[in-house]
Amino acid sequence: MPNGTYVPDPVACESFYLCLIGEPPRWAQCPNDYWFNPETRVCDMPENVVCAAATTEPPTTTTTTTTTTTTTPTTVWDPDIEAGIFCPSQDNPFRILFLQSFIDCGRYYICYHGRPHRFQCVSGMYWNPFWSQCDYPQNTYCEVNPHPFPVCPRSGLSIFPHPDECDSYIYCVNGEPSIQKCPFYHHWDVGSQSCMLRDRARCVLD
């Protein structure tokens, strides 16, 4: 089996495994109501996925004679996500991005469509960022960081909100960060990922 192969979970449509040479399989789960699509190797709407583990018909899109209701993933700010946890605006189809919590050693996040989704290890276990799986505490070297700062991906271009300054954002190019300022009287809006008039923008500190 080639290195980096994604394998669907045989008993659950929403989960899958990432197989790496010399490492144990890494289990992961799609966010919300998405299923893993083995054809495209990304999480997808259930109606687009052929899943052998499914026992019921997947949900269908609601239509009327005048309009069609569809659901499109969007990047929004979730107040339940801790400060300093940010995902790149675009997914890497060949790599699942895991993020470690800054405030809870047993918490971790999976990035999907620019948005972090929170998960929790079972009681007594900590997240191990080296193996990207839950592990015994003595193997994890967990440290809580009271002042989190986003880490730039090693390749590509990404933009993150500044964790402490509403009028600034972090511009990442191939792992190198630079702090940029919005124009006068503008703040970085976490919903639209752009500079907006500060009385309309939603700052990461809000």
Secondary structure, 3 states (H helix, E strand, C coil): CCCCEEEECCCCCCEEEEECCCCCCEEEECCCCCEEECCCCEEECHHHCCCCCCCCCCCCCCECCCCECCCCCCCCCCCCCCCCCCCCCCCCCCCCCEEECCCCCCEEEEEECCEEEEEECCCCCEEECCCCEEECHHHCCCCCCCCCCCCCCCCCEEEEECCCCCCEEEEEECCEEEEEECCCCEEEECCCCEEEECCCCCCCCC
